[in-house]
Amino acid sequence: MDTALFEYELPASLIAQQPAEPRDSSRLLVLHRTDGRLEHRTFRNIGEYLRAGDLLVANDSRVIPARLHGRKPTGGGVELFLLRQQDDAGLLWECLVRGRGLNEGVFITLGADLTAAVLEVMPAGTRIVEFSAPVRPYLDELGEVPLPPYITAYTGDRERYQTVYSRPEGSVAAPTAGLHFTPELLLDLRSQDVTLDTVTLHVGLDTFKPVESQRVEEHTIHTEWAELSSTAARHINDTTLAGGRVVAVGTTTVRTLEWGATGAQGIDPYESQACLWKRVAAFVGDVNLFIYPGYRFRAIDALVTNFHLPRSSLLMLVSAFIAQAHPNDLDTGRRMLLESYEVAKAEGYRFFSFGDAMLIV
């Protein structure tokens, strides 16, 4: 499949610079994937599309203050962007860097008690950096919570870039589909016998990068750390056995759950036999599952998601989920999704991290 098929044009005016207030006042575009029918709602109405016995599963990872500023011995300014912890102690990190001459052996002063040294320049241009002490205790004082580069005008509370149920720190970007939920909305859903469970996937920046290969199938997906607990796995499997739906909140949750249903069990998700039965297995470790049309979902029944960047692996994942309702024409999912995006643009929906939401059922 040609990657260019996942391209679309978006006016800059539709890229959300401010989040909706309150959170659940964002708009909700409901897509019925069997027939392409669209409904225009508000996110707080999502309960009208959920049933007693359904299970929401969300990513509870919390964004860390991953952007650090420092100085080289020459006095030149340096910016380090923490991407991925490389050791158990928290001393070694893969980082994006900004600044000249950041070659192997260069020392960086970040604060009175914290320094760093560049150990290795990676082929992709990132750096492996060793800190003089575990860096996490310093982040609240020295770090900044990063916003995506397309958000340039936000000056509000950075806590608004966290979900209300976020707990373990480790992401460098928010699992944004969850930003629409409020505690009150979750309580309302609970009163409908719609419950919430969580998984953890620490989101990396590569999640949002465009696919650069000419063919979708040639793309190498990034790796992120995730955990699906035994308690959550049991709850998910029990929900499915009881006839309830598993509703994934966000694409990172999808990748975690589907890894629990495929990679964690040694199953090839692109084989026809993969959908004969549904069960997830608990796991802790790296996830590198690339989902594009042709993938056979085994864990989820519905999806809450935001509007995604052109040519992104997230756009391909959502297309694949829609396409599963049309097994005789896998391109139906892509066409249906991009047609819904055109409607959203015409209706003034707001796109990307601080934007509006979709519910795909």
C-alpha positions in Angstrom: 0.0 0.0 0.0 1.4 3.4 -1.0 2.0 5.7 2.0 0.9 8.7 -0.1 -2.7 7.4 0.1 -2.7 8.5 3.8 -2.0 12.1 2.9 -4.5 14.9 3.4 -4.5 18.7 3.6 -5.3 20.6 6.8 -5.6 24.3 7.2 -3.4 25.6 10.1 -6.5 27.3 11.6 -7.9 23.8 12.4 -4.9 22.8 14.6 -6.1 23.3 18.1 -4.0 25.6 20.2 -6.1 25.5 23.3 -8.0 22.6 24.8 -11.8 22.6 25.3 -13.0 23.7 28.8 -14.3 21.8 30.4 -12.6 18.7 29.0 -15.8 16.9 28.1 -17.2 19.9 26.1 -15.0 19.0 23.1 -16.9 17.8 20.0 -17.3 14.1 19.2 -17.6 12.8 15.7 -19.2 9.3 15.9 -18.4 7.0 12.9 -20.3 3.8 12.4 -17.8 1.7 10.5 -20.2 -0.7 9.0 -22.0 1.9 6.8 -19.9 5.1 7.2 -22.7 7.0 9.0 -21.6 10.0 10.9 -23.1 11.8 14.0 -22.0 15.1 15.4 -22.1 15.1 19.2 -20.4 16.5 22.3 -17.9 14.3 24.1 -20.0 14.2 27.3 -22.7 12.4 25.2 -20.4 9.4 24.7 -22.4 7.3 27.2 -25.2 7.2 24.8 -23.1 4.9 22.6 -21.9 2.6 25.4 -23.8 -0.3 27.0 -23.9 -1.8 30.4 -21.1 -4.3 30.6 -18.8 -2.4 28.3 -15.2 -1.8 29.5 -13.2 1.4 28.7 -9.5 0.7 28.7 -7.2 3.7 28.8 -3.4 4.5 28.9 -2.6 5.9 32.4 1.0 7.0 31.5 1.9 10.5 32.7 4.0 12.9 30.7 7.3 13.8 32.3 8.9 17.2 32.2 11.2 15.9 29.5 12.8 19.1 28.2 16.0 20.2 29.9 18.2 23.3 29.3 21.9 23.4 30.0 25.3 24.8 29.1 28.4 23.4 27.5 31.8 24.3 29.1 32.2 27.0 26.3 29.0 28.6 27.6 26.9 27.6 24.6 23.2 26.7 25.3 22.0 23.2 25.0 18.6 21.6 25.0 18.1 17.9 25.9 14.8 16.2 25.2 14.5 12.9 27.1 13.2 10.2 24.9 13.8 6.8 26.5 15.5 5.5 29.6 18.3 3.1 28.8 19.0 1.6 32.2 17.4 0.7 35.5 19.1 3.4 37.5 17.8 6.3 35.4 21.3 7.5 34.5 21.4 6.6 30.8 18.8 8.2 28.4 18.4 8.5 24.7 17.8 12.2 24.0 17.1 14.6 21.2 19.5 17.5 21.4 19.6 21.1 20.2 22.9 22.9 20.2 26.1 22.8 18.3 29.0 20.4 18.7 27.3 17.9 20.9 29.7 15.1 20.1 30.9 12.2 22.2 32.6 13.3 25.4 30.9 16.7 25.6 29.8 17.6 29.2 26.7 19.6 29.9 25.8 21.5 33.1 22.1 21.3 33.8 21.9 22.6 37.4 24.0 23.1 40.5 23.9 19.3 41.2 23.3 17.8 37.9 25.6 17.3 34.8 25.5 15.1 31.8 27.9 13.7 29.3 27.3 12.6 25.7 28.3 9.0 25.4 27.3 8.1 21.9 25.9 9.7 18.7 23.2 7.4 17.3 22.7 6.9 13.5 19.3 8.7 13.6 21.0 11.8 15.2 19.8 11.2 18.8 22.4 11.0 21.6 22.9 8.5 24.4 23.5 10.7 27.5 24.8 9.7 30.9 23.6 11.9 33.8 25.7 12.4 37.0 22.7 11.2 39.1 19.3 9.6 38.4 17.6 12.4 36.4 13.9 11.9 37.4 14.1 13.6 40.9 15.4 16.7 39.1 12.7 17.0 36.5 10.1 18.9 38.5 12.7 21.6 39.2 14.7 21.7 36.0 12.4 20.2 33.3 9.6 21.5 31.2 6.5 19.5 30.1 6.9 19.3 26.3 4.0 20.2 24.0 3.9 19.0 20.4 5.6 21.4 18.0 2.3 22.3 16.2 1.0 23.8 19.5 2.6 27.2 19.6 0.2 29.5 21.4 -0.7 27.6 24.6 0.1 29.4 27.9 -2.3 27.6 30.3 -1.7 25.1 33.0 0.5 22.2 31.8 -1.5 19.8 33.9 -4.2 20.2 31.2 -1.8 18.1 29.0 -2.3 15.2 31.4 -5.2 12.8 31.7 -7.2 12.9 34.9 -6.3 9.3 35.6 -2.5 9.6 34.8 -0.3 7.9 37.3 3.1 6.3 36.3 5.5 8.9 34.8 7.3 8.0 31.6 5.7 9.5 28.5 7.2 12.4 26.5 3.8 13.1 24.8 0.3 12.6 26.2 -2.1 9.8 25.2 -4.4 12.5 24.0 -7.6 10.6 23.4 -8.0 10.5 27.2 -7.8 14.2 27.7 -11.6 14.5 27.1 -12.6 12.6 30.2 -13.5 14.3 33.5 -13.9 12.6 36.9 -17.6 13.4 36.7 -18.0 11.8 33.3 -16.3 8.7 34.4 -18.6 8.5 37.4 -21.6 9.0 35.2 -20.4 6.1 33.0 -19.9 3.9 36.0 -23.5 4.5 37.0 -24.4 3.0 33.6 -22.3 -0.1 34.5 -19.5 1.0 32.0 -16.2 0.5 33.9 -12.7 1.8 33.4 -9.5 -0.1 33.5 -6.0 1.0 32.6 -2.8 -0.2 30.9 0.5 1.7 30.7 2.4 2.6 27.6 5.1 5.3 27.8 4.5 7.3 24.7 7.6 8.3 22.6 7.8 11.1 20.0 8.1 8.6 17.2 4.4 7.9 17.7 3.6 11.1 15.9 6.2 11.0 13.2 5.1 10.6 9.6 5.8 7.3 7.8 8.6 8.1 5.4 8.9 4.9 3.4 7.2 4.8 0.0 5.3 1.7 0.9 3.5 1.3 4.2 4.7 -2.2 4.6 8.3 -1.1 4.5 8.0 1.1 7.6 9.8 0.0 10.8 7.7 0.9 13.8 9.2 2.4 16.9 9.4 0.6 20.2 7.8 1.7 23.4 7.6 0.2 26.9 4.2 -1.0 28.0 2.5 -3.1 30.7 -0.7 -5.0 30.7 -1.3 -6.3 34.2 -2.7 -9.7 35.0 -5.7 -7.9 36.8 -6.5 -5.8 33.7 -6.0 -8.8 31.4 -8.4 -10.9 33.4 -11.0 -8.0 33.5 -10.7 -7.6 29.7 -11.1 -11.3 29.0 -14.0 -11.6 31.4 -15.7 -8.6 29.7 -15.4 -10.3 26.3 -16.7 -13.7 27.6 -19.7 -11.9 29.2 -20.6 -10.3 25.9 -19.4 -6.7 26.7 -17.3 -4.6 24.4 -13.7 -3.5 25.0 -13.5 0.2 24.1 -10.0 1.4 23.7 -9.2 5.0 24.6 -6.5 6.0 22.2 -4.2 4.3 19.7 -1.5 3.7 22.4 -4.0 1.6 24.3 -4.9 -0.2 21.1 -1.2 -1.1 20.6 -0.9 -2.3 24.1 -4.0 -4.5 24.1 -3.4 -5.9 20.6 0.2 -6.8 21.6 -1.3 -8.6 24.6 -3.5 -10.5 22.1 -0.8 -11.2 19.5 2.9 -10.5 20.1 2.8 -11.5 23.8 1.4 -14.8 22.7 3.5 -15.4 19.6 0.6 -14.9 17.2 1.0 -13.3 13.8 -1.9 -10.7 13.7 -2.0 -10.7 9.9 -2.9 -14.3 9.6 -6.6 -15.2 9.1 -6.6 -17.6 12.1 -5.7 -14.7 14.5 -9.3 -13.6 14.9 -10.9 -16.9 15.7 -10.9 -16.2 19.4 -10.2 -13.2 21.6 -8.0 -13.3 24.7 -5.3 -11.0 25.9 -2.3 -12.1 28.0 -0.5 -10.0 30.7 3.0 -8.7 29.8 5.6 -6.2 30.7 8.2 -5.0 28.2 8.7 -3.5 24.8 5.9 -3.1 22.2 6.7 -2.7 18.5 3.4 -3.6 16.8 2.7 -1.8 13.5 -1.0 -1.9 12.7 -2.1 -1.0 9.1 -4.9 -2.2 6.9 -4.9 -6.0 6.8 -4.3 -6.3 10.5 -6.8 -8.6 12.3 -7.9 -7.1 15.6 -8.3 -9.5 18.4 -8.7 -7.3 21.5 -10.9 -4.3 20.9 -14.5 -3.6 19.7 -14.7 0.2 19.6 -12.2 3.1 19.6 -12.1 6.6 21.1 -9.4 8.6 19.3 -8.4 12.1 18.2 -7.8 13.4 14.6 -4.3 12.3 13.5 -1.5 13.8 11.5 -1.2 12.9 7.7 0.9 9.9 6.8 1.2 8.9 10.5 1.1 5.3 11.7 -1.8 6.3 13.9 -3.9 7.2 10.8 -3.0 3.8 9.4 -4.1 2.1 12.7 -7.5 3.8 12.7 -8.0 2.9 9.0 -7.2 -0.7 9.8 -9.8 -0.8 12.6 -12.5 0.6 10.3 -11.4 -1.8 7.5 -12.0 -4.8 9.7 -15.7 -4.2 9.2 -15.1 -4.6 5.4 -13.0 -7.7 5.0 -13.5 -7.9 1.3 -12.1 -4.4 0.6 -9.3 -3.4 3.0 -9.0 0.1 1.5 -12.6 0.9 2.6 -11.2 1.8 6.0 -8.8 4.4 4.7 -11.4 5.9 2.3 -14.1 6.1 5.0 -11.7 7.7 7.5 -10.4 10.3 5.2 -14.0 11.1 4.0 -14.9 11.6 7.7 -11.9 13.9 8.1 -13.2 16.0 5.1 -16.6 16.3 6.9 -14.8 17.3 10.1 -12.8 20.0 8.4 -16.0 21.4 6.8 -17.7 21.4 10.1 -14.9 23.1 11.9 -13.7 20.3 14.1 -10.3 21.0 15.8 -7.5 18.6 15.1 -4.5 16.9 16.9 -3.6 16.8 20.5 -5.8 19.6 22.0 -8.5 18.9 19.4 -11.8 17.1 19.2 -12.5 13.4 19.3 -13.9 10.5 17.3 -15.8 7.5 18.5 -15.6 4.6 16.1 -18.1 1.8 16.7 
